[in-house]
Amino acid sequence: MVKVGVLKFGTINWEMDVIKRHKLDEKAGFVLDITPLASKNASSVALQGDAVDVIFSDWVWVSRQRAAGKTYTLSPTSATAGGVYAASNLTLSSPCDISGETLGIAGGSVDKTWLLYQAYCEAKEDKAISELTEQQFVAPPLLNKLLMQNKVPVGINFWHYGARLKAAGFQPVISLDEIVEGLGINTQVPMLGWVFDEKWANANPSLVSAFLKTSAEARALLRASDQEWDVIRPLTKAENDDVFNALKAAYRRGFSGTFGDEQLRAAAQIFDILAKEGGPKLVGESTSLSDGTFWLQP
């Protein structure tokens, strides 16, 4: 059995539905036990308390934990990421041309897209964007609501909220991928993946391998099959066909390749930028990407 903790309303549930509906876990010789959790913090608490074996999280958190002596590691799966979005009537001459505007940010003051966007604006346009805008930190669904009510003209939000914004006519100012590329990092790096204790993984290598392969199989089905999307449509909570198609397209653009030395070097570069911008509040005691952050076994 593999006990997986997932956010109750997170997009990872789409993949979980595919696995259970097709009995991919049973076909691979194990049982996937899914525990719905209320928040990202609840996920980390569940993992640290051994209530679950695996959670879906980001490698910056993993690196921080390893620097503090923990042995968590991440198998990378998804580079689907959000970005900066603006009202269609806002005329921008460049990605950082938002001086004097209120900028809504989902994810808090150390949101990784926000930090990388600051670094991008400093490097490309010599703008201290945090000083040139008024920031409003709000929950992702509230940010979309504020944007659509014209109460905030520009926002940084996660990919599935961004898909809804684009479907509603908002202009994508710059994506996280474009931000990273603008900072001189030309390799796509998945920010998210499956996190587990490497001690547990080393004690259960065949189980971990079966779980990761099953997860990859479910993602492959979602990338290839429109029929799968028709089945999971209620889970997406898409308000209309435009939103549904935008969600499907954005999901399918996510990372599906290999993760090797090139991606590892790029992740280390991204970490250095995040550590400079976010400091200990984001990365804790770690000054560079911790060894073993990524689980590179099949």
N, C-alpha and C positions, 0 to 999 in steps of 0.2 A: 504493500500500500504506500502511496505517496500522498501526504496531506498537504494540500495547497491552500494558502490564504490569498484571497483576491478581494479587491474593493467591490462592495456590493453592486455598485452601478458602473464599474469600470469597463472599458472596452475589451479588456482581457476576457470578460465573460463570453464574448462572441466565440473566441477560440475554445473555451471550456465547453460551450454548448456543442460545438462540432465534435469534440472528442467524445463526450458522453453519448450523443445521439447516434454516432457511428460505432460506439463501443471500441474506439481505437485503443483505449487503455487495456481493456480485457484482451483484445487481439494481440497486444504486445506483452501480455503476461502479468499485468499488475492492475490494481484498482486505484483510480484517482478519487480521492476524497476531498471535496471542495468545501472550504469554510469561508462564507461571506464575512467581510470585515468592513467597519464603518469608515475608516480613514487610513491614510498612509502611515500615520503614527501607530495605529492599531495593528497594522501589518508588521511593522518592525518589532513591536512588543510581542506579538504572537510568535515570531521567529525566534526572538531572543529568549522567550519563555518556553521554547520547545513545544508550543501548542500546534505548530505546523512545521513541515519540513522545508517548504519552499514558498517564497513570495515573489511578486513582480515589482521590481524597484529599479533604481538607477545605480550606476557604478561609482558615482561620486560618493554616495552614502557608503558603499562597500569599501572604498579606499579609506574613508574616514574610520570605519570600524576596524579595519586591519591595522591602521596606524595606532589604534588604541588597544591592540593585542587580540582582537577577535579574529576568527578564521573564516569569515564569510567570503564567498566568491560569487561571480556572476557569469552566467552563460548568455552572451548577447543575442538578442532576437529582433529588436525593433528600432529603426531609425526614423519612424514616423514622428514628425515633430511639428510644432506650431510655428508662430512667428509674430510679426507686427502687422496689424490690420488697421485701416483707416476708413472713415466715411467717404463715400464716393464723390461727395462735393468738396472734399478737401484737396486743394492743389498742392502737390509736393514736388519740389524740384530735385530732391534726392531722398534716400532712405532715412536720413537724419534731419530732414527739414521740418521739424515739429517744435521748434522753439516757441515758447509762450503757450503751448497747448497743455491740456490736462491729459496725462497718459495713464490709462488704466492698466493694472498689472495683476494677472492671476498668478498665484503661487508665492506671494510674499516678497520681502526685500532681497532674499537670496535666490529668487527664481533664476534658473540657469540661463534661460533665454534673455532675460532682462540684463543679467551681468554681461553676457557675451555681446549683447546689443550696445551696452555702454562702451565696451572695449572697441567694438567696431566703429562707433561714431568718433571715438577719440583718435583711433588710428587712421581712418579714412577721411574724416572731415574736420579733425581737430576740434571736436565739440564735446564739452562735458555735459552730456545730455541729462544727467541727473540734476544739474544746476539750472538747466535751461527749460525744464518742464516741471509741472506740478504732478507728482505721482499719487495715484489712488490705488491702494492695494485691496482687492476684493476677491471673493470666491469666483471661480470660472463662470458659472451660470449667471451670476449677478452682473459680471462684467459684460457678457453678451447682451443682457437686458439693457444695461446702461448705454451701450453702443447703439443698440437698435432704437432706443428712445431719444437718441441725439443728446444725451446728457454727458457723454464722454466722446471726443472725436477720434481718439487713437487708443488702441489696446494691444496688449501682448497676451495671447491666450494659447492654450494647448490645441493640438491638431484637430481634434474632433469638434471643438468649439469654433476653430478657424474655418472648418469646412462649412459650418452653418452660416458663418459670416459671409463667406464668399458666395454661398448660394443665395444670400439675401442682398447681394450687390455691393458688399464692401470690397475695397481694393486691398489686395495683399501688398503691403509696403515692402517687406523683406522677410524671407523665411529663415528659419534657423540654419538650414543648409547653406543658404547664401551668405549669412553672417559669418559662419565658420570658414567658408571659402574666401570671403573678403579679408579674413584674418590670416590668410596664407596657408590654410590647412585644406588640401585638395582631396582628401580621402574621406569618404562618408563613414561616420562612426555611429553605430547604434548607441543611444543613450540609455536604453532600457533593456532588461532581460530578467531571466530567472535567477533568483538569489537563494543560496543555501549554504550550509556549513560544509566546508571541504572535508572535515572529519567524517561527517555523515556520508558524503559522496564517496570518499575513499573506502568506507566500510561497506558501501552498497553500490559498487560501480555499475553492475548490470542494470540495477533499478534506475539509477540516474540516467544512464544511456537510453533506456527504454522510454523514460519520461520525456527527455529532450527530443528524441526522434518522433515521438507521438505528437508533441507540441509543434514540431516542424511540419509534420504531415497535415495537421489541422490548418496551419497557416497557408500551406500550399493549396489546400482545397479552397480556402477563402480567396486566394489570389487568382485561381483558375476558374472557379465555378460561380456563375451568376445564380444558379439554382440555390446554392448554399446561402447566398445573400437574401434571396426571397424568403428562406426559412427563418433566418435570424433577424429579419427586418423589425419585428416587434421589439427585439432587444436593443436595437439602435435608437429607438424612440425618435426616428426621423419624422419631422413634422409634415414633410411633403416629398414628392419625387426628386426635386432639385437637391434637397438636403441629403436624401438617401444616396443619390448618385455621387454627390460630393464626398460623402463619408466613404463610400466604396472606393472611389478613385484615390483618395488620400491614403487609405489603408494599404492599398495595393502598391503605392509608391514606396512603402517602407522597406527597410533593409531585408534582403533575402540572399545575400552572397556569403562569402566566407569571411572569417575573421582571423587575420594573421599578423605578422610583424608590422606590416604597413599600417593597419588599423590600430595596433597597439601604440605605435609611435604617435599617431594622430591623437589618440586618446590622451596620451601624456602631455601633448601640447595644449589640448583643450583644458586639461586639468590645471596646468600652470596658469593659464589665463583666468580660470575660475577662482583659483586660490588667491591670485593678486586682487581680483575684483571683489570677491566675497569674504576673504579672510577666514579666521577661525570659526566664525558663525556658520560657515558652510562646510569647511574642510576639516575643522578640528585641529588636531596636532600635526596632521600630515602636511608636509611641505612639497611633496611630489607624489605622483601616482604610486600607490603602494604595490609592491611585488605581490603577485598572486590575485590581484583584483579580478582578473578575468579567468574563467574556467575554459580552457581551450581544448579540452578533451571532447571527443564525439559523444 
